[in-house]
Every structure is written in structure tokens, then in C-alpha cells.
């Protein structure tokens, strides 16, 4: 009979570190978000985004043609700051 003992706390920390690394890799793949990605990431409708923070002067955004684009890294930083202020 073979028994395996695991330190649950150490295993949990290892899993969290691996998940964190995978999330960073995923975010690094995206240079910019479009409006659909911004809505998906914030879990907010376009109207709510416009009411809450879209017109904040710190919100990084660029309009090309008729479509809005948001630099992924800067937008994430802004959203984290904005949320902490709420």
C-alpha cells in the first residue's frame, strides 16, 4: 500500500502561482482591447461603462474609424485604480 501526504497549504500556493503566471501570459498576448473585450473584462454594459468611467480623463482610449480601442496594460491599471477609489 502506498500513501501520499500533501501539504494542502503549499499545494494551494503552488496552484495560485501557476494560475497567476498563466493569467499574465494571457494578458501579455493582448496589446489592446476593443469595446467588447472591455465589457467582458469589466462585466459591465457599454452604457454602464460610459456612465461610470469612460469619460474620466485618465481612461486610456483611442478611436480609429468608428471603433474604440483601449491599450490593455494601461486600461487594466486605470480600472484597478478607479475601482479602489470607489
N, CA and C atoms as an extended XYZ file, in Angstrom:
258
Properties=species:S:1:pos:R:3:atomname:S:1:resname:S:1:resid:I:1 pbc="F F F"
N         0.847       -1.180        0.000 N   UNK     1
C         0.000        0.000        0.000 CA  UNK     1
C         0.894        1.245        0.000 C   UNK     1
N         0.550        2.176       -0.855 N   UNK     2
C         1.307        3.419       -0.963 CA  UNK     2
C         0.443        4.558       -0.430 C   UNK     2
N         1.035        5.392        0.403 N   UNK     3
C         0.336        6.560        0.923 CA  UNK     3
C         1.093        7.811        0.501 C   UNK     3
N         0.314        8.801        0.102 N   UNK     4
C         0.899       10.080       -0.295 CA  UNK     4
C         0.307       11.153        0.599 C   UNK     4
N         1.179       11.934        1.205 N   UNK     5
C         0.724       13.043        2.044 CA  UNK     5
C         1.121       14.348        1.374 C   UNK     5
N         0.162       15.251        1.299 N   UNK     6
C         0.402       16.541        0.674 CA  UNK     6
C         0.142       17.653        1.680 C   UNK     6
N         0.982       18.647        1.631 N   UNK     7
C         0.755       19.850        2.426 CA  UNK     7
C        -0.232       20.708        1.638 C   UNK     7
N        -1.476       20.752        2.100 N   UNK     8
C        -2.531       21.446        1.355 CA  UNK     8
C        -2.214       22.919        1.146 C   UNK     8
N        -1.652       23.553        2.139 N   UNK     9
C        -1.329       24.976        2.020 CA  UNK     9
C        -0.266       25.202        0.946 C   UNK     9
N         0.758       24.374        0.945 N   UNK    10
C         1.814       24.507       -0.060 CA  UNK    10
C         1.277       24.196       -1.456 C   UNK    10
N         0.428       23.186       -1.564 N   UNK    11
C        -0.180       22.841       -2.842 CA  UNK    11
C        -1.064       23.972       -3.353 C   UNK    11
N        -1.847       24.582       -2.476 N   UNK    12
C        -2.713       25.699       -2.849 CA  UNK    12
C        -1.868       26.877       -3.346 C   UNK    12
N        -0.783       27.182       -2.648 N   UNK    13
C         0.077       28.297       -3.055 CA  UNK    13
C         0.713       28.016       -4.417 C   UNK    13
N         1.140       26.804       -4.637 N   UNK    14
C         1.734       26.432       -5.914 CA  UNK    14
C         0.712       26.591       -7.048 C   UNK    14
N        -0.514       26.157       -6.805 N   UNK    15
C        -1.574       26.301       -7.804 CA  UNK    15
C        -1.851       27.778       -8.097 C   UNK    15
N        -1.920       28.598       -7.062 N   UNK    16
C        -2.170       30.024       -7.249 CA  UNK    16
C        -1.051       30.688       -8.049 C   UNK    16
N         0.183       30.297       -7.781 N   UNK    17
C         1.309       30.857       -8.529 CA  UNK    17
C         1.223       30.477      -10.008 C   UNK    17
N         0.894       29.217      -10.281 N   UNK    18
C         0.784       28.757      -11.660 CA  UNK    18
C        -0.355       29.467      -12.387 C   UNK    18
N        -1.488       29.620      -11.720 N   UNK    19
C        -2.624       30.320      -12.318 CA  UNK    19
C        -2.256       31.774      -12.594 C   UNK    19
N        -1.569       32.409      -11.653 N   UNK    20
C        -1.123       33.788      -11.839 CA  UNK    20
C        -0.216       33.941      -13.052 C   UNK    20
N         0.705       33.011      -13.217 N   UNK    21
C         1.614       33.066      -14.365 CA  UNK    21
C         0.844       32.894      -15.677 C   UNK    21
N        -0.113       31.984      -15.693 N   UNK    22
C        -0.914       31.774      -16.907 CA  UNK    22
C        -1.751       33.000      -17.242 C   UNK    22
N        -2.298       33.651      -16.232 N   UNK    23
C        -3.082       34.863      -16.472 CA  UNK    23
C        -2.211       35.985      -17.024 C   UNK    23
N        -1.003       36.111      -16.494 N   UNK    24
C        -0.088       37.139      -17.003 CA  UNK    24
C         0.261       36.866      -18.463 C   UNK    24
N         0.490       35.610      -18.786 N   UNK    25
C         0.787       35.257      -20.174 CA  UNK    25
C        -0.387       35.594      -21.080 C   UNK    25
N        -1.591       35.294      -20.624 N   UNK    26
C        -2.784       35.580      -21.419 CA  UNK    26
C        -2.920       37.080      -21.645 C   UNK    26
N        -2.753       37.865      -20.582 N   UNK    27
C        -2.860       39.315      -20.706 CA  UNK    27
C        -1.761       39.883      -21.602 C   UNK    27
N        -0.592       39.276      -21.572 N   UNK    28
C         0.520       39.767      -22.383 CA  UNK    28
C         0.246       39.569      -23.871 C   UNK    28
N        -0.612       38.623      -24.199 N   UNK    29
C        -0.942       38.369      -25.606 CA  UNK    29
C        -1.762       39.492      -26.217 C   UNK    29
N        -2.505       40.204      -25.406 N   UNK    30
C        -3.377       41.255      -25.920 CA  UNK    30
C        -2.702       42.616      -25.765 C   UNK    30
N        -2.523       43.312      -26.862 N   UNK    31
C        -1.932       44.645      -26.839 CA  UNK    31
C        -3.006       45.678      -26.544 C   UNK    31
N        -4.180       45.459      -27.109 N   UNK    32
C        -5.286       46.387      -26.878 CA  UNK    32
C        -6.585       45.594      -26.756 C   UNK    32
N        -7.567       46.246      -26.168 N   UNK    33
C        -8.916       45.675      -26.091 CA  UNK    33
C        -9.829       46.507      -26.965 C   UNK    33
N       -10.852       45.897      -27.504 N   UNK    34
C       -11.914       46.658      -28.149 CA  UNK    34
C       -13.050       46.815      -27.134 C   UNK    34
N       -14.131       47.448      -27.529 N   UNK    35
C       -15.231       47.693      -26.591 CA  UNK    35
C       -15.816       46.381      -26.064 C   UNK    35
N       -15.924       45.377      -26.929 N   UNK    36
C       -16.475       44.088      -26.500 CA  UNK    36
C       -15.604       43.444      -25.423 C   UNK    36
N       -14.286       43.532      -25.594 N   UNK    37
C       -13.366       42.965      -24.598 CA  UNK    37
C       -13.431       43.755      -23.294 C   UNK    37
N       -13.539       45.066      -23.393 N   UNK    38
C       -13.674       45.898      -22.190 CA  UNK    38
C       -14.947       45.532      -21.430 C   UNK    38
N       -16.037       45.341      -22.146 N   UNK    39
C       -17.285       44.950      -21.491 CA  UNK    39
C       -17.151       43.569      -20.848 C   UNK    39
N       -16.494       42.654      -21.539 N   UNK    40
C       -16.305       41.309      -20.996 CA  UNK    40
C       -15.454       41.336      -19.726 C   UNK    40
N       -14.381       42.108      -19.765 N   UNK    41
C       -13.462       42.152      -18.622 CA  UNK    41
C       -14.050       42.857      -17.409 C   UNK    41
N       -14.866       43.863      -17.642 N   UNK    42
C       -15.452       44.601      -16.518 CA  UNK    42
C       -16.795       44.031      -16.092 C   UNK    42
N       -17.375       43.175      -16.910 N   UNK    43
C       -18.715       42.639      -16.651 CA  UNK    43
C       -19.741       43.765      -16.544 C   UNK    43
N       -19.562       44.802      -17.376 N   UNK    44
C       -20.465       45.950      -17.416 CA  UNK    44
C       -20.963       46.150      -18.841 C   UNK    44
N       -22.159       46.701      -18.955 N   UNK    45
C       -22.685       47.038      -20.278 CA  UNK    45
C       -21.980       48.303      -20.778 C   UNK    45
N       -22.114       48.568      -22.066 N   UNK    46
C       -21.491       49.755      -22.644 CA  UNK    46
C       -22.047       51.025      -21.997 C   UNK    46
N       -23.357       51.059      -21.743 N   UNK    47
C       -23.955       52.233      -21.100 CA  UNK    47
C       -23.404       52.442      -19.696 C   UNK    47
N       -23.221       51.373      -18.942 N   UNK    48
C       -22.672       51.486      -17.583 CA  UNK    48
C       -21.230       51.973      -17.633 C   UNK    48
N       -20.454       51.456      -18.563 N   UNK    49
C       -19.062       51.905      -18.718 CA  UNK    49
C       -19.032       53.400      -18.997 C   UNK    49
N       -19.893       53.845      -19.897 N   UNK    50
C       -19.925       55.274      -20.212 CA  UNK    50
C       -20.373       56.097      -19.010 C   UNK    50
N       -21.320       55.620      -18.258 N   UNK    51
C       -21.796       56.351      -17.073 CA  UNK    51
C       -20.765       56.394      -15.959 C   UNK    51
N       -19.982       55.323      -15.816 N   UNK    52
C       -19.087       55.210      -14.664 CA  UNK    52
C       -17.690       55.797      -14.879 C   UNK    52
N       -17.027       55.425      -15.970 N   UNK    53
C       -15.618       55.844      -16.082 CA  UNK    53
C       -15.135       56.181      -17.486 C   UNK    53
N       -15.906       55.944      -18.518 N   UNK    54
C       -15.429       56.150      -19.885 CA  UNK    54
C       -14.930       57.572      -20.115 C   UNK    54
N       -15.619       58.564      -19.550 N   UNK    55
C       -15.266       59.959      -19.796 CA  UNK    55
C       -14.278       60.512      -18.770 C   UNK    55
N       -13.786       59.659      -17.870 N   UNK    56
C       -12.730       60.052      -16.936 CA  UNK    56
C       -11.494       60.377      -17.776 C   UNK    56
N       -10.876       61.515      -17.529 N   UNK    57
C        -9.735       61.944      -18.349 CA  UNK    57
C        -8.551       60.980      -18.246 C   UNK    57
N        -8.493       60.176      -17.214 N   UNK    58
C        -7.397       59.209      -17.038 CA  UNK    58
C        -7.612       57.927      -17.822 C   UNK    58
N        -8.816       57.716      -18.329 N   UNK    59
C        -9.149       56.480      -19.053 CA  UNK    59
C        -8.458       56.478      -20.412 C   UNK    59
N        -7.533       55.539      -20.634 N   UNK    60
C        -6.821       55.497      -21.916 CA  UNK    60
C        -7.706       54.926      -23.021 C   UNK    60
N        -7.871       55.676      -24.100 N   UNK    61
C        -8.713       55.218      -25.198 CA  UNK    61
C        -8.309       55.918      -26.488 C   UNK    61
N        -8.551       55.236      -27.591 N   UNK    62
C        -8.261       55.779      -28.914 CA  UNK    62
C        -9.386       55.362      -29.849 C   UNK    62
N        -9.815       56.278      -30.673 N   UNK    63
C       -10.864       55.959      -31.641 CA  UNK    63
C       -10.241       55.900      -33.032 C   UNK    63
N       -10.385       54.760      -33.659 N   UNK    64
C        -9.895       54.569      -35.025 CA  UNK    64
C       -11.108       54.249      -35.890 C   UNK    64
N       -11.381       55.130      -36.832 N   UNK    65
C       -12.606       54.971      -37.608 CA  UNK    65
C       -13.787       55.166      -36.668 C   UNK    65
N       -14.676       54.227      -36.631 N   UNK    66
C       -15.810       54.333      -35.723 CA  UNK    66
C       -15.700       53.419      -34.525 C   UNK    66
N       -14.501       52.887      -34.259 N   UNK    67
C       -14.334       51.879      -33.213 CA  UNK    67
C       -13.348       52.358      -32.151 C   UNK    67
N       -13.675       52.086      -30.881 N   UNK    68
C       -12.806       52.447      -29.763 CA  UNK    68
C       -11.844       51.306      -29.462 C   UNK    68
N       -10.598       51.678      -29.148 N   UNK    69
C        -9.570       50.719      -28.726 CA  UNK    69
C        -8.951       51.209      -27.430 C   UNK    69
N        -8.588       50.252      -26.572 N   UNK    70
C        -8.064       50.574      -25.249 CA  UNK    70
C        -6.763       49.805      -25.037 C   UNK    70
N        -5.641       50.499      -24.772 N   UNK    71
C        -4.381       49.799      -24.503 CA  UNK    71
C        -4.564       48.870      -23.298 C   UNK    71
N        -4.325       47.585      -23.485 N   UNK    72
C        -4.663       46.573      -22.473 CA  UNK    72
C        -4.011       46.846      -21.113 C   UNK    72
N        -2.716       47.035      -21.091 N   UNK    73
C        -2.000       47.193      -19.817 CA  UNK    73
C        -2.415       48.477      -19.100 C   UNK    73
N        -2.450       49.587      -19.827 N   UNK    74
C        -2.817       50.870      -19.222 CA  UNK    74
C        -4.273       50.877      -18.764 C   UNK    74
N        -5.131       50.244      -19.546 N   UNK    75
C        -6.551       50.204      -19.184 CA  UNK    75
C        -6.752       49.384      -17.923 C   UNK    75
N        -6.062       48.256      -17.817 N   UNK    76
C        -6.152       47.428      -16.603 CA  UNK    76
C        -5.683       48.228      -15.389 C   UNK    76
N        -4.574       48.928      -15.510 N   UNK    77
C        -4.065       49.745      -14.404 CA  UNK    77
C        -5.077       50.818      -14.014 C   UNK    77
N        -5.650       51.490      -15.025 N   UNK    78
C        -6.655       52.508      -14.736 CA  UNK    78
C        -7.847       51.900      -14.006 C   UNK    78
N        -8.343       50.770      -14.491 N   UNK    79
C        -9.517       50.150      -13.883 CA  UNK    79
C        -9.254       49.737      -12.438 C   UNK    79
N        -8.059       49.235      -12.155 N   UNK    80
C        -7.731       48.870      -10.777 CA  UNK    80
C        -7.695       50.100       -9.879 C   UNK    80
N        -7.135       51.196      -10.378 N   UNK    81
C        -7.098       52.443       -9.617 CA  UNK    81
C        -8.509       52.986       -9.421 C   UNK    81
N        -9.277       53.007      -10.499 N   UNK    82
C       -10.642       53.524      -10.444 CA  UNK    82
C       -11.480       52.748       -9.447 C   UNK    82
N       -11.369       51.426       -9.477 N   UNK    83
C       -12.160       50.598       -8.570 CA  UNK    83
C       -11.774       50.839       -7.114 C   UNK    83
N       -10.484       50.991       -6.851 N   UNK    84
C       -10.025       51.260       -5.477 CA  UNK    84
C       -10.561       52.597       -4.958 C   UNK    84
N       -10.797       53.537       -5.847 N   UNK    85
C       -11.305       54.846       -5.460 CA  UNK    85
C       -12.803       54.848       -5.152 C   UNK    85
N       -13.500       53.824       -5.615 N   UNK    86
C       -14.960       53.789       -5.453 CA  UNK    86
C       -15.365       53.429       -4.028 C   UNK    86
